[in-house]
């Protein structure tokens, strides 16, 4: 180690790593929550278009399904989260809670204290509850990080 370089404080390094984890997890979760209804709508549109294009051939060659749709396509649509189109306000509220959690985490990191970390944990848990566990899975590392900072907060900078 070079003597000219100032040694980095361990608490500052812990805060940086925590901020990177929380920011990365929250941005991934927000991207999934925002893009999922768009992709699901596109798949629904493609299903309708392909259903119309395949319909004459299904009658001609006896490929008609009593349900009228392919079971694989229905499984794909259900796996993508059809519930996201039925509850858009829940996803919007979950996205807002995620942003509040990041804001509280950054404020608690700058000012110190446990109240901000507690608020960030509660906001993240609320976001997972509103969006559902499959969509909220990317937030789990962020909640663990916020919980670690809640139980053992780093010391604030002396400035």
RAVEN-V423674 format. One record per helix or strand of 2 or more residues. SS is the DSSP state (H for helix, E for strand). FROM is the first residue (numbers start at 1). LEN is the number of residues. If there is no record, write none. Layout:
SS&FROM&LEN, SS&FROM&LEN
This chain:
H&10&52, H&71&9, H&83&4, H&88&24, H&115&17, H&133&19
